[in-house]
């Protein structure tokens, strides 16, 4: 029952007014899905339920090319991670993912 209740922030997120929502939609949703559900056809894993700190670290590793060089999909993540302009935007995206 509880898992079916809407998130307290779902209205704000869905409205597109929240900065984390906008950043996620612009940079992540194309591959990982609007709701972070992942996309098997693109081999993009689901992001729902990931911890904020874990996500921030992984994005930073993709940005620095310490992660992702082994595959085509990893290289795509490197490119997308490099579109994150600064630590503030990275934090917005990581926080948004953790609250999905």
Buried (B, 14 or more C-beta within 10 A) or exposed (E): EEEEEEEEBEEEBEEEEBBBBBBBBEBBBEBBBEEBBBBEEEEBBBBBEBEBEEBBEBBBBBBEEEBBEEEEBBBBBBEBBEEBEEEEBBBBBBBBBBBB
